Amino acid sequence: MDRYAVIGHPITHSLSPQIHTLFAAQTTQSLTYEGIELPLTSFETRLWQLIKEGYLGFNVTMPFKGDAFDFVDELTERAKRARAVNTIKILADGRTIGDTTDGVGLLNDLQQHLKWTLEDTHILMLGAGGAVRGVLEPLIEANPASLTLANRTLEKAEELADDFPEITPCSFAELSGRFDLIINGTSASLSGMLPPIPESLINPGVKCYDMMYSAEPTAFLKWATSLGAVDLSDGLGMLVGQAAESFNYWRGVSPEVQPVIDELRQRLTIAT
């Protein structure tokens, strides 16, 4: 059977093995998919070992998306602009191609699953890390009226604006105004924390999306709910959507996303 894996550090929390196992069953593809934790200091050496063992592709999660970008022989156009790789494909001749599917996963979740309109809307993105970098180009291509990127450190937001001049950078302290959609791309939810943004940004009409996910609403979504927001979602749909894009990149088959989202949501609920 063909072998695939998600690589990261740590990796025990990853739902990717469950997702791709469900995709394989749904599409009758003969493959195995596992989670492999790589040492922080020997990414390239360990990855070459896995390729020699016969793995045909990898998903890449924290903290190795930048390492994967440097590792591969070729890059897709969207990976070049994002300067990050979350999907690696091994060709028959041994060459490696890097892609980024996070942006597709986010856009599909927002537009197809949630049915949220992005065109001509005012979007606020929170955070300037690798997860955010990978989704900016698809968000820009959705043609919003404006895309503001706020970060604790203004310099990091400005660095992204250098690569993506369509965005408006600012610090959290400078935030003001009214937005139609706020996307939390910070890692604050992983530790139950909140990005330091003013309560005035939250109103009953604003849509709030957290790129993190959990069985219970994230701290950001709980906070937004307490301030009157009613259209909210975590990032589980994004996770499954980016995985589906990776699966199709490797196998040439597009799995159905919604049944897998529903199955995982049920499993998360049962686990709690």
Secondary structure, DSSP 8 states (H G I E B T S, - for coil): -EEEEEEESS-TT--HHHHHHHHHHHHT--EEEEEEE--TT-HHHHHHHHHHTTEEEEEE-TT-HHHHHHH-SEE-HHHHHHT--SEEEE-TTS-EEEE--HHHHHHHIIIIIS----TT-EEEEE--SHHHHHHHHHHHHT--SEEEEEESSHHHHHHHHHH-TTSEEEEGGG--S--SEEEE-SSGGGGT------GGG--TT-EEEESS--SS--HHHHHHHHTT--EEE-SHHHHHHHHHHHHHHHHS----SHHHHHHHHHHHHHH-
